[in-house]
């Protein structure tokens, strides 16, 4: 379970609910006699002696409301525990059982959930009779199916992961799989679900007592008091207000506990909002992009809420009709840089730049033209299996941008979508338009994603590692489609990849990134010819698989790069690659950050040029 980040709603609601629990413990000890004492002042109005008046037998309503807190909370806790334990065991148990048991269990949950919980509880209460025990069992068992359904849905995603499969192959008993692997990975959402269920159970139990099938005299809970107060609602409304307010306040507080837990367990929560507005220093303009550049990125920084720079002072440009590749190891900041251009950074991250533009559109402005963003920038995401909504047919998803942002009719949008699918080499495009995403292969989904990106006629396509999830032959087909689109439409492409061989083949220019910074920019022809200058770029080339051998019949060993890139928070003040660099200069590399001069950021290269 994630570490809880405390927040004001969670702290206040827990304090308020804690006070109600204390009242439930103390009130019966101090006010029991006053709550049961009879007097001749039946249905008395509100007074200093009776803050909520008296009931039909002259008993103090305020005292009875406070004393009823204990029984109400005990019943609610017990019913919630029954619903939670039964539901969680059923919902998770089906995923550690055999296939037949699992199918039977899931169908049983489906049947049980089809009946409303309160109706099911009333049926159980009718069978078991009246009283606190019967009410608790009725509401607890009636609420179990909802717990089972939600728990089964959460457990399904965990049960199909590799570490659970491996545990089963190793012969780990089902109860151990349940305790060690399933429950810990869904405990956070279950806590939120428990708080919400507590509020629902409180209302349901009070409802049973209000209807007369719950707690019976001489015992009483808030629901029974509310039933009694209803009889004098017009003469002494305070008698009903007391228990009504108690039910409402307790339910609201527990609901806020659930909301607070959801925020506290959210990895994007905490102090994100407060920290996000912290001013970030932006480097002055330094990148001299051509005046006719389509995309200009100058001094880009992508910052965490705590001020850590994931991308630090990145500058480059993309010309009209040009394919520019961003290449580097995983975690080098390639995708964050590209998503900054598309204004699609994950929540909690912020982008700052001296200049970030698409032609005359300021992409760093607080508010950018949404219509221009949707039509002038096309995105091809990394995973084709999650690129489309699985519940919708391809036609609606491919034509949405045309219909919403360009006002194109449905028939015309469909015609253009068929043409786009043909251009990306999809056979029988009219049939594909009628299909769901899962009916297409991975390569077809990725090409359909390219078609969707092309439909609005974008000036720039951002392809975020579009071939990572595909096999080698399909990778080649997708890259050919991107090159063909660039050639036929003169559409600029920003291609993100960790494969330096791919960018060298497809792109016109290559920008090499390391640890969130640009270390070299060079023409793809120079990259293919091995004329890279930065030690990191040369190391990437040396680590690329080759078919050539050494001339002696043995294939040359594949080079490796020792060490790992530094974490963004631990990025050194000098060159980030110094610890892994074979030509690092002890005098400057560890302490002085190299600047991008003549398209390379390296002290050793600059010194070599000066000596030469």
C-alpha positions as CSV (number, residue, x, y, z in Angstrom):
1,X,0.0,0.0,0.0
2,X,1.3,3.5,-0.8
3,X,2.4,5.8,1.9
4,X,-0.4,8.1,3.0
5,X,0.0,11.8,2.3
6,X,-2.0,13.6,4.9
7,X,-4.3,16.4,3.7
8,X,-6.7,18.8,5.4
9,X,-10.0,17.1,4.5
10,X,-8.7,13.7,5.7
11,X,-7.4,15.1,9.0
12,X,-10.5,17.2,9.8
13,X,-12.9,14.3,8.9
14,X,-10.9,11.8,11.0
15,X,-10.9,14.2,13.9
16,X,-14.7,14.7,13.6
17,X,-15.4,11.0,13.3
18,X,-13.1,10.4,16.3
19,X,-15.1,12.8,18.4
20,X,-18.3,10.9,17.4
21,X,-16.6,7.6,18.5
22,X,-15.6,9.1,21.8
23,X,-19.2,10.3,22.3
24,X,-20.4,6.8,21.5
25,X,-18.2,5.4,24.3
26,X,-18.7,8.1,26.9
27,X,-22.4,9.0,26.5
28,X,-23.9,5.7,27.7
29,X,-21.8,5.9,30.8
30,X,-22.8,9.4,31.7
31,X,-26.3,9.9,30.2
32,X,-28.0,6.5,30.4
33,X,-30.2,7.4,33.3
34,X,-31.2,10.7,31.8
35,X,-32.0,9.0,28.5
36,X,-34.3,6.5,30.1
37,X,-35.9,8.6,32.8
38,X,-39.6,9.2,32.4
39,X,-41.2,12.6,33.1
40,X,-44.6,14.2,32.8
41,X,-43.3,16.6,30.1
42,X,-44.2,14.6,27.1
43,X,-43.5,16.2,23.7
44,X,-41.9,19.2,25.4
45,X,-40.5,21.9,23.2
46,X,-36.9,22.9,23.1
47,X,-35.6,24.4,26.3
48,X,-32.5,25.0,28.4
49,X,-33.2,21.7,30.2
50,X,-34.0,19.7,27.0
51,X,-32.0,21.0,24.1
52,X,-34.0,18.9,21.6
53,X,-37.2,18.6,23.6
54,X,-38.6,15.3,24.9
55,X,-40.3,12.3,23.3
56,X,-43.8,10.9,23.9
57,X,-42.8,9.5,27.3
58,X,-41.0,12.6,28.4
59,X,-37.5,11.3,27.8
60,X,-34.7,13.8,26.8
61,X,-34.2,13.5,23.1
62,X,-30.6,14.9,23.2
63,X,-29.5,12.4,25.8
64,X,-31.1,9.5,23.8
65,X,-29.5,10.7,20.6
66,X,-26.1,10.7,22.2
67,X,-26.6,7.4,23.9
68,X,-27.8,5.8,20.7
69,X,-24.4,6.6,19.1
70,X,-22.8,3.5,20.6
71,X,-25.4,1.0,19.3
72,X,-25.6,2.7,15.9
73,X,-21.8,2.7,15.4
74,X,-21.4,-0.9,16.7
75,X,-24.1,-2.1,14.3
76,X,-22.6,-0.1,11.4
77,X,-19.1,-1.4,12.0
78,X,-20.3,-5.0,12.3
79,X,-22.4,-4.8,9.2
80,X,-19.6,-3.1,7.2
81,X,-17.1,-5.8,8.5
82,X,-19.5,-8.6,7.3
83,X,-20.0,-7.0,3.9
84,X,-16.3,-6.3,3.5
85,X,-15.0,-9.7,4.7
86,X,-17.6,-11.7,2.7
87,X,-17.2,-9.6,-0.4
88,X,-13.4,-9.4,-0.4
89,X,-13.0,-13.1,0.2
90,X,-15.5,-13.9,-2.6
91,X,-14.1,-11.3,-5.0
92,X,-10.4,-12.3,-4.5
93,X,-11.0,-16.0,-3.9
94,X,-12.3,-16.5,-7.4
95,X,-9.0,-15.3,-8.8
96,X,-6.9,-17.8,-6.7
97,X,-9.2,-20.7,-7.6
98,X,-9.4,-23.0,-10.6
99,X,-11.0,-21.9,-13.8
100,X,-14.3,-23.6,-13.2
101,X,-14.6,-22.3,-9.7
102,X,-13.7,-18.8,-11.0
103,X,-16.3,-18.8,-13.7
104,X,-18.9,-20.1,-11.3
105,X,-18.0,-17.5,-8.7
106,X,-18.0,-14.6,-11.2
107,X,-21.5,-15.7,-12.4
108,X,-22.7,-15.9,-8.8
109,X,-21.5,-12.4,-8.2
110,X,-23.3,-11.2,-11.4
111,X,-26.6,-12.7,-10.2
112,X,-26.2,-11.3,-6.7
113,X,-25.3,-7.8,-7.9
114,X,-28.4,-7.7,-10.1
115,X,-30.6,-7.3,-7.0
116,X,-30.5,-3.9,-5.2
117,X,-28.7,-4.2,-1.9
118,X,-31.6,-2.7,0.2
119,X,-34.1,-5.1,-1.4
120,X,-31.8,-8.0,-0.7
121,X,-31.4,-6.8,2.9
122,X,-35.1,-6.5,3.4
123,X,-35.6,-10.1,2.2
124,X,-32.9,-11.3,4.6
125,X,-34.4,-9.3,7.5
126,X,-37.8,-10.8,6.8
127,X,-36.4,-14.3,7.0
128,X,-34.2,-13.6,10.1
129,X,-36.7,-11.4,11.9
130,X,-36.3,-8.1,13.6
131,X,-33.6,-6.8,16.1
132,X,-30.0,-5.6,15.9
133,X,-28.5,-8.9,15.1
134,X,-30.9,-9.6,12.2
135,X,-30.4,-6.1,10.9
136,X,-26.6,-6.3,10.9
137,X,-26.7,-9.7,9.1
138,X,-29.2,-8.5,6.6
139,X,-27.3,-5.3,5.7
140,X,-23.9,-7.0,5.9
141,X,-24.9,-9.9,3.6
142,X,-26.9,-7.5,1.4
143,X,-23.8,-5.3,0.8
144,X,-21.4,-8.2,0.2
145,X,-22.2,-8.5,-3.5
146,X,-21.2,-4.9,-4.2
147,X,-17.9,-5.5,-2.4
148,X,-17.4,-8.7,-4.2
149,X,-17.9,-7.1,-7.7
150,X,-15.5,-4.2,-7.0
151,X,-12.9,-6.4,-5.4
152,X,-13.1,-9.0,-8.2
153,X,-12.6,-6.2,-10.8
154,X,-9.5,-4.8,-8.9
155,X,-8.1,-8.3,-8.3
156,X,-8.5,-9.3,-11.9
157,X,-5.8,-6.8,-13.0
158,X,-3.4,-8.1,-10.4
159,X,-4.1,-11.8,-10.7
160,X,-3.1,-11.8,-14.4
161,X,0.3,-10.2,-13.8
162,X,3.5,-12.1,-14.3
163,X,4.6,-12.2,-10.6
164,X,1.2,-13.9,-9.6
165,X,1.6,-16.4,-12.5
166,X,5.2,-17.2,-11.3
167,X,4.0,-17.7,-7.7
168,X,1.4,-20.2,-9.0
169,X,4.0,-22.1,-11.0
170,X,6.2,-22.3,-7.9
171,X,3.4,-24.0,-6.1
172,X,2.5,-21.2,-3.7
173,X,-0.8,-22.1,-2.0
174,X,-3.8,-20.1,-3.0
175,X,-4.2,-18.4,0.4
176,X,-0.6,-17.3,0.3
177,X,-1.1,-15.8,-3.2
178,X,-4.2,-14.0,-1.8
179,X,-2.4,-12.6,1.3
180,X,1.0,-11.8,-0.2
181,X,0.2,-10.8,-3.8
182,X,-3.5,-9.8,-4.3
183,X,-4.6,-8.0,-1.1
184,X,-1.5,-5.8,-0.7
185,X,-1.8,-4.5,-4.2
186,X,-5.5,-3.5,-3.9
187,X,-5.4,-2.4,-0.2
188,X,-5.4,1.3,-1.0
189,X,-8.6,1.3,-3.1
190,X,-10.2,-1.1,-0.5
191,X,-9.6,1.5,2.3
192,X,-11.5,4.1,0.2
193,X,-14.3,1.5,-0.5
194,X,-14.6,0.7,3.2
195,X,-15.2,4.3,4.1
196,X,-17.8,4.7,1.4
197,X,-19.5,1.4,2.4
198,X,-19.6,2.5,6.1
199,X,-21.6,5.6,5.2
200,X,-24.0,3.5,3.0
201,X,-24.4,0.9,5.7
202,X,-25.2,3.6,8.3
203,X,-28.0,4.9,6.2
204,X,-29.3,1.4,5.4
205,X,-29.4,0.3,9.0
206,X,-31.1,3.6,10.0
207,X,-33.6,3.0,7.2
208,X,-34.5,-0.5,8.5
209,X,-35.0,0.8,12.1
210,X,-37.0,3.7,10.7
211,X,-39.3,1.3,8.8
212,X,-39.8,-0.7,12.0
213,X,-37.9,-3.9,11.0
214,X,-34.6,-3.0,12.7
215,X,-33.9,-2.2,16.3
216,X,-36.9,-2.8,18.5
217,X,-37.8,-1.2,21.9
218,X,-36.5,-0.9,24.5
219,X,-33.3,-0.7,22.4
220,X,-32.9,2.3,20.1
221,X,-30.6,3.6,17.5
222,X,-30.7,6.8,15.4
223,X,-33.1,5.2,12.9
224,X,-35.6,4.3,15.7
225,X,-35.3,7.8,17.2
226,X,-36.0,9.3,13.8
227,X,-39.1,7.1,13.5
228,X,-40.3,8.3,16.9
229,X,-39.6,12.0,16.0
230,X,-41.5,11.8,12.8
231,X,-44.7,11.4,14.7
232,X,-44.3,14.9,16.2
233,X,-42.7,16.5,13.2
234,X,-45.1,19.4,13.0
235,X,-45.4,20.0,16.8
236,X,-41.8,19.4,17.8
237,X,-39.5,19.1,14.8
238,X,-36.4,19.1,17.0
239,X,-37.1,15.5,18.0
240,X,-36.5,14.4,14.5
241,X,-33.7,16.9,13.8
242,X,-31.4,15.4,16.4
243,X,-31.0,11.9,15.0
244,X,-31.3,13.2,11.4
245,X,-28.4,15.5,11.9
246,X,-26.4,12.7,13.6
247,X,-26.9,10.4,10.6
248,X,-26.1,13.1,8.1
249,X,-23.0,14.5,9.9
250,X,-21.5,11.0,10.5
251,X,-22.2,9.9,6.9
252,X,-20.6,13.1,5.5
253,X,-17.6,12.8,7.7
254,X,-17.0,9.2,6.7
255,X,-17.5,10.2,3.1
256,X,-14.8,12.9,3.5
257,X,-12.5,10.3,5.0
258,X,-13.0,8.3,1.8
259,X,-12.2,11.3,-0.4
260,X,-9.3,12.2,1.8
261,X,-7.9,8.7,1.5
262,X,-8.3,8.7,-2.3
263,X,-6.3,12.0,-2.4
264,X,-3.8,10.8,0.1
265,X,-3.1,7.5,-1.7
266,X,-2.9,9.2,-5.1
267,X,0.7,9.4,-6.2
268,X,0.0,12.7,-7.9
269,X,-1.6,14.1,-4.7
270,X,0.1,15.7,-1.7
271,X,1.6,19.1,-2.2
272,X,1.5,19.0,-5.9
273,X,-0.8,22.0,-6.3
274,X,1.1,24.2,-3.9
275,X,4.4,23.3,-5.3
276,X,3.4,23.5,-9.0
277,X,3.1,27.3,-8.8
278,X,6.7,27.7,-7.5
279,X,8.6,29.9,-10.0
280,X,11.1,28.2,-12.2
281,X,14.1,30.0,-13.6
282,X,14.1,29.9,-17.4
283,X,17.3,30.2,-19.4
284,X,17.5,33.2,-21.7
285,X,17.0,32.6,-25.4
286,X,20.1,30.9,-26.8
287,X,19.1,28.7,-29.7
288,X,19.3,30.4,-33.0
289,X,16.6,28.6,-35.0
290,X,16.0,29.5,-38.7
291,X,13.3,32.1,-39.2
292,X,11.2,29.6,-41.2
293,X,11.5,26.8,-38.6
294,X,8.1,25.1,-38.0
295,X,8.9,24.1,-34.4
296,X,11.3,26.0,-32.1
297,X,12.3,24.7,-28.7
298,X,14.6,26.9,-26.8
299,X,15.7,26.4,-23.2
300,X,12.9,23.9,-22.3
301,X,12.7,22.6,-18.8
302,X,10.2,20.0,-17.5
303,X,9.9,20.4,-13.7
304,X,8.5,18.3,-10.9
305,X,6.5,19.9,-8.1
306,X,9.6,19.8,-5.9
307,X,11.7,21.7,-8.5
308,X,13.6,18.7,-9.8
309,X,14.2,19.2,-13.6
310,X,13.5,16.0,-15.6
311,X,14.3,17.9,-18.8
312,X,16.9,20.6,-18.4
313,X,17.6,23.4,-21.0
314,X,16.8,21.5,-24.1
315,X,16.9,23.4,-27.4
316,X,16.3,22.2,-31.0
317,X,14.1,23.0,-34.0
318,X,12.2,21.2,-36.7
319,X,12.0,22.6,-40.2
320,X,8.9,22.2,-42.5
321,X,8.9,18.8,-44.2
322,X,11.8,17.5,-42.0
323,X,12.0,14.4,-39.8
324,X,13.9,15.0,-36.6
325,X,14.8,12.2,-34.3
326,X,15.1,12.4,-30.5
327,X,17.3,9.5,-29.3
328,X,18.7,8.3,-26.0
329,X,18.4,5.7,-23.3
330,X,15.2,5.2,-21.4
331,X,14.7,8.1,-18.9
332,X,16.7,10.6,-21.0
333,X,13.7,12.9,-21.3
334,X,12.8,12.2,-25.0
335,X,9.1,11.6,-24.5
336,X,8.7,14.4,-22.0
337,X,10.3,16.8,-24.5
338,X,7.9,15.7,-27.2
339,X,4.9,15.8,-25.0
340,X,5.8,19.3,-24.0
341,X,5.5,20.3,-27.6
342,X,2.1,18.6,-27.7
343,X,1.1,20.1,-24.3
344,X,0.3,16.6,-23.1
345,X,2.5,16.4,-20.0
346,X,1.3,14.2,-17.2
347,X,-0.5,16.0,-14.3
348,X,1.9,17.5,-11.8
349,X,4.7,18.3,-14.3
350,X,5.1,21.8,-15.7
351,X,7.0,23.0,-18.8
352,X,9.0,26.3,-19.0
353,X,10.9,27.6,-21.9
354,X,12.4,30.8,-23.3
355,X,10.6,29.9,-26.5
356,X,8.3,27.0,-27.4
357,X,6.4,27.5,-30.6
358,X,4.7,25.8,-33.5
359,X,5.0,28.4,-36.2
360,X,3.2,31.4,-34.6
361,X,1.4,29.4,-31.9
362,X,3.0,29.9,-28.5
363,X,3.0,26.4,-26.9
364,X,4.3,27.8,-23.6
365,X,1.4,30.2,-23.1
366,X,-1.0,29.3,-20.2
367,X,-3.9,29.0,-22.7
368,X,-3.2,27.8,-26.3
369,X,-5.7,27.5,-29.1
370,X,-7.2,24.0,-28.6
371,X,-8.5,23.8,-32.1
372,X,-5.1,24.5,-33.6
373,X,-3.4,22.0,-31.3
374,X,-5.9,19.3,-32.3
375,X,-5.6,19.9,-36.0
376,X,-1.9,21.0,-36.5
377,X,-0.3,18.4,-34.3
378,X,-0.9,14.7,-34.7
379,X,0.2,12.2,-32.1
380,X,1.2,8.5,-32.7
381,X,1.5,6.9,-29.3
382,X,3.8,4.1,-28.3
383,X,1.4,1.3,-27.5
384,X,-1.1,0.6,-30.3
385,X,-3.2,-1.6,-27.9
386,X,-4.1,1.5,-25.8
387,X,-4.3,4.1,-28.6
388,X,-8.0,3.5,-29.2
389,X,-11.1,3.2,-27.0
390,X,-11.9,-0.6,-27.1
391,X,-15.7,0.1,-26.6
392,X,-16.0,2.2,-29.8
393,X,-15.8,1.2,-33.5
394,X,-12.9,2.6,-35.6
395,X,-15.2,4.9,-37.7
396,X,-16.2,7.2,-34.8
397,X,-12.7,7.4,-33.4
398,X,-11.0,8.2,-36.7
399,X,-13.5,10.9,-37.7
400,X,-14.0,12.6,-34.3
401,X,-11.4,15.3,-34.8
402,X,-12.7,16.2,-38.3
403,X,-16.3,16.4,-37.0
404,X,-15.6,18.3,-33.8
405,X,-12.9,20.7,-34.8
406,X,-13.4,21.2,-38.5
407,X,-17.1,20.8,-38.8
408,X,-16.9,18.1,-41.5
409,X,-20.1,16.1,-42.1
410,X,-20.2,12.5,-41.0
411,X,-20.3,11.2,-44.6
412,X,-17.3,13.4,-45.7
413,X,-15.3,12.5,-42.6
414,X,-15.9,8.8,-43.3
415,X,-14.7,9.2,-46.9
416,X,-11.6,11.0,-45.8
417,X,-10.9,8.3,-43.1
418,X,-11.1,5.6,-45.7
419,X,-8.6,7.5,-47.9
420,X,-6.3,7.9,-44.9
421,X,-6.4,4.2,-44.1
422,X,-5.6,3.4,-47.8
423,X,-2.6,5.8,-47.6
424,X,-1.2,3.9,-44.6
425,X,-1.5,0.6,-46.6
426,X,-4.4,-0.9,-44.7
427,X,-6.4,-3.4,-46.8
428,X,-10.2,-3.2,-47.0
429,X,-10.4,0.2,-45.1
430,X,-14.2,0.3,-45.4
431,X,-14.4,-2.9,-43.4
432,X,-11.8,-1.7,-40.9
433,X,-14.0,1.3,-40.2
434,X,-16.8,-1.0,-39.0
435,X,-14.5,-3.0,-36.7
436,X,-13.5,-2.6,-33.0
437,X,-9.8,-2.0,-32.1
438,X,-9.3,-5.5,-30.7
439,X,-10.2,-7.0,-34.1
440,X,-7.1,-5.4,-35.6
441,X,-3.6,-6.7,-35.4
442,X,-0.9,-4.6,-33.6
443,X,0.6,-3.3,-36.8
444,X,-2.9,-2.4,-38.2
445,X,-3.7,-0.5,-35.0
446,X,-0.5,1.5,-35.2
447,X,-1.1,2.3,-38.9
448,X,-4.7,3.3,-38.1
449,X,-3.2,5.6,-35.4
450,X,-1.0,7.2,-38.0
451,X,-4.1,7.6,-40.2
452,X,-6.0,9.2,-37.4
453,X,-3.1,11.6,-36.8
454,X,-3.0,12.5,-40.5
455,X,-6.8,13.1,-41.0
456,X,-6.9,16.8,-39.8
457,X,-4.0,17.6,-42.0
458,X,-1.4,18.3,-39.3
459,X,1.8,20.2,-39.9
460,X,3.7,18.1,-37.3
461,X,3.4,14.5,-36.3
462,X,4.9,13.4,-33.0
463,X,5.7,9.7,-33.1
464,X,6.5,8.6,-29.6
465,X,8.4,5.3,-30.0
466,X,5.8,4.1,-32.5
467,X,7.5,0.7,-33.1
468,X,8.4,-0.4,-29.6
469,X,5.5,-2.8,-29.1
470,X,5.7,-4.3,-32.7
471,X,7.8,-7.1,-34.2
472,X,10.7,-6.4,-36.5
473,X,8.8,-6.8,-39.8
474,X,5.9,-4.7,-38.7
475,X,8.3,-2.1,-37.3
476,X,9.8,-1.7,-40.8
477,X,6.3,-1.3,-42.4
478,X,5.3,1.4,-39.8
479,X,8.6,3.3,-40.4
480,X,8.0,3.1,-44.2
481,X,4.5,4.6,-43.7
482,X,6.0,7.5,-41.7
483,X,8.6,8.2,-44.4
484,X,6.0,8.0,-47.1
485,X,3.7,10.4,-45.3
486,X,6.6,12.8,-44.9
487,X,7.5,12.5,-48.6
488,X,4.0,12.8,-50.0
489,X,2.6,15.4,-47.7
490,X,5.7,17.3,-46.6
491,X,4.6,16.8,-43.0
492,X,7.2,17.4,-40.4
493,X,7.8,14.5,-38.0
494,X,9.3,14.4,-34.5
495,X,10.4,10.8,-34.0
496,X,11.2,9.6,-30.5
497,X,13.2,6.4,-30.2
498,X,15.8,4.6,-28.1
499,X,17.1,2.8,-31.2
500,X,19.8,4.9,-32.8
501,X,19.8,2.7,-35.9
502,X,16.1,3.5,-36.5
503,X,16.5,7.3,-36.3
504,X,19.7,7.2,-38.4
505,X,17.7,5.4,-41.2
506,X,14.5,7.4,-41.1
507,X,15.4,10.9,-40.0
508,X,17.1,13.9,-41.6
509,X,18.6,15.2,-38.4
510,X,19.1,13.6,-35.0
511,X,19.1,15.1,-31.5
512,X,20.9,12.9,-28.9
513,X,19.7,13.3,-25.3
514,X,21.2,12.1,-22.1
515,X,20.0,12.7,-18.5
516,X,17.4,15.2,-19.7
517,X,19.9,17.3,-21.7
518,X,20.9,17.5,-25.4
519,X,24.5,16.3,-25.8
520,X,24.7,16.4,-29.6
521,X,22.8,17.3,-32.8
522,X,24.0,16.0,-36.1
523,X,22.8,15.1,-39.6
524,X,21.5,11.6,-40.0
525,X,24.0,11.1,-42.9
526,X,26.9,11.8,-40.4
527,X,25.4,9.4,-37.9
528,X,25.2,6.7,-40.5
529,X,28.7,7.3,-41.6
530,X,30.0,7.1,-38.0
531,X,31.0,10.8,-37.8
532,X,29.4,11.3,-34.3
533,X,31.6,13.4,-32.0
534,X,30.2,13.1,-28.5
535,X,31.4,10.0,-26.6
536,X,27.8,9.1,-25.7
537,X,26.7,9.1,-29.3
538,X,29.7,7.1,-30.3
539,X,28.9,4.6,-27.5
540,X,25.3,4.2,-28.7
541,X,26.6,3.5,-32.2
542,X,29.1,0.9,-30.8
543,X,26.3,-0.7,-28.8
544,X,24.1,-1.2,-31.9
545,X,23.9,-4.7,-33.3
546,X,25.9,-5.2,-36.5
547,X,26.0,-8.0,-39.1
548,X,29.6,-7.3,-40.0
549,X,32.3,-9.6,-38.6
550,X,35.9,-8.8,-37.7
551,X,37.3,-10.3,-40.9
552,X,38.5,-13.5,-39.1
553,X,35.1,-15.1,-39.3
554,X,34.1,-14.1,-35.8
555,X,31.4,-11.5,-35.2
556,X,32.6,-8.4,-33.4
557,X,31.5,-8.4,-29.7
558,X,28.7,-6.0,-28.9
559,X,30.0,-2.9,-27.0
560,X,28.3,-1.9,-23.7
561,X,28.2,1.4,-21.8
562,X,29.2,0.8,-18.2
563,X,27.2,2.3,-15.3
564,X,23.7,4.0,-15.4
565,X,22.5,7.5,-16.1
566,X,22.1,9.6,-12.9
567,X,18.6,10.3,-11.5
568,X,17.3,13.8,-12.3
569,X,17.6,14.8,-8.6
570,X,21.2,13.5,-8.5
571,X,22.4,15.1,-11.8
572,X,25.9,16.4,-11.1
573,X,26.9,20.0,-11.5
574,X,29.4,19.0,-14.3
575,X,28.9,16.7,-17.2
576,X,26.2,14.1,-16.5
577,X,28.0,11.5,-18.6
578,X,31.4,12.0,-16.9
579,X,31.2,8.9,-14.7
580,X,30.6,6.7,-17.8
581,X,32.8,8.5,-20.3
582,X,36.1,7.0,-21.5
583,X,37.6,10.4,-22.4
584,X,36.4,12.5,-19.4
585,X,38.8,15.3,-18.3
586,X,39.3,15.2,-14.6
587,X,39.9,18.9,-14.5
588,X,36.6,20.2,-15.8
589,X,34.1,17.4,-16.7
590,X,33.2,16.6,-13.1
591,X,32.6,20.3,-12.1
592,X,31.7,22.3,-15.1
593,X,28.6,21.6,-17.2
594,X,29.5,21.5,-21.0
595,X,27.4,23.8,-23.1
596,X,26.1,23.0,-26.6
597,X,28.6,24.6,-28.9
598,X,28.8,23.7,-32.6
599,X,26.1,21.1,-32.0
600,X,28.0,19.1,-29.3
601,X,28.2,19.5,-25.5
602,X,31.5,17.9,-24.5
603,X,34.7,19.4,-22.9
604,X,36.9,16.7,-24.4
605,X,35.6,17.3,-28.0
606,X,36.1,21.0,-27.6
607,X,39.6,20.6,-26.3
608,X,40.5,18.2,-29.1
609,X,39.2,20.8,-31.6
610,X,41.3,23.6,-30.0
611,X,44.4,21.4,-30.1
612,X,43.7,20.4,-33.7
